[in-house]
């Protein structure tokens, strides 16, 4: 939005002499309803216009990377759930993949399918919260109740699958903990049959609603060059028009066997890379996830779901770097093994960490209220930033 | 481009400042002399046949046995779709590495994290402050010899088990 009329008026008067304006420093957070966790911004504002917004993170730092060095390879899986508790499956998956790569373990086909099914349900789960809370942050309460309602069914499905509704601890090194429960696949299909038309309903309710899009279009434009330079990933990168998805461009698991599109921002209502583009990419990704889920449930082969992995797991010394496409994009795991029962180092590079680091750059000259739109459109999840 | 040919070009340009090709998969790459890393990084980003436009990960790793702190740069090129990993071995008692924030903006916060958790001094970094830990936290927690303080501002960091008789 840039300089508002009000601001221009103040500057005009100040230039004429008489009125003196002065910057104001505000502390937004750490407890603030729209920061999605505990997150603080120090905002320097001139009236309603931000000069800069400096993120202050670390309030949710639980030293998960240090814990990894203390609890051993198998023991770390429940902790990975807590890296990003809104999309815990992907963290399970990343860690399991890193361990499997270090020890050269092949996951049985059915186990891979179980993983992808769980991943894509988790993506729906996370995107529903993201788009719902984004609408709520911008003042539209009803869409939130709609998305949360559907998310609740997903919680039930997850509970039946692995006993948890949020921190799943479903995947293991070498596969998954449990096979799909009998009849569960039909429940997922039933959910998808009901859910897919609802995405159209969300679109009618909010996506192209003038009141809503006015808050997003042309706000906080991120150019494709900046998106790559700041290492934005996932929907934030694709919102800037770059068609890159780890699932298709650096495929892992059984994604090469599945057919789906990668939606990108097109600047259809305003400038390429604005808040709306990032939002609409998530809406469209939900449809693709539904497509993937249907294919998986049709194609899933019989067989074991987990490979034989010794309880006393000691991968050979070495390091590896694996990436999974989480709901917040490419999540990179750099893991070093020294051949013992404990990881030597585990570094988790998350999507939100990169996304929040671009805020000082994009927030300049935005209205203060637009910071909420920026946070929501980047889908920041505080635990994932701080780990 | 294959890692081996990228490595050959690096060797051609920087000579002995670049070590042998090691590692496999995504972490295939070479060790670089600490003082030369910023220069090597800038060249890798700029060189038309390489175009490493993305710093995918910057990780610090403590190797007390070798007495080094290794900074690992995992690089990726979105345009040319190839990978390279650079490693810098900095002495453990005084790890100093030139910053690469001028090459990739993503390095800014990742270097702050490596400084915070491992104490790597990134020389020339515009704003090298702690990022995850409190500003007055003693030491760098991801170092292998880090000892957790007994208390922080009067708050005990340990608790007796309620299950003990």
Interface residues (C-beta under 8 A of the other chain):
Chain A: X57 X58 X61 X63 X65 X66 X101 X226 X228 X229 X230 X231 X242 X244 X249 X318 X319 X320 X321 X322 X323 X330 X332 X334 X336 X344 X345 X347 X349 X353 X354 X357 X358 X361 X386 X387
Chain B: X23 X24 X25 X26 X27 X53 X54 X55 X56 X57 X59 X61 X62 X72 X74 X78 X81 X85 X104 X105 X106 X108 X109 X110 X117 X130 X131 X132 X133 X134 X141 X142
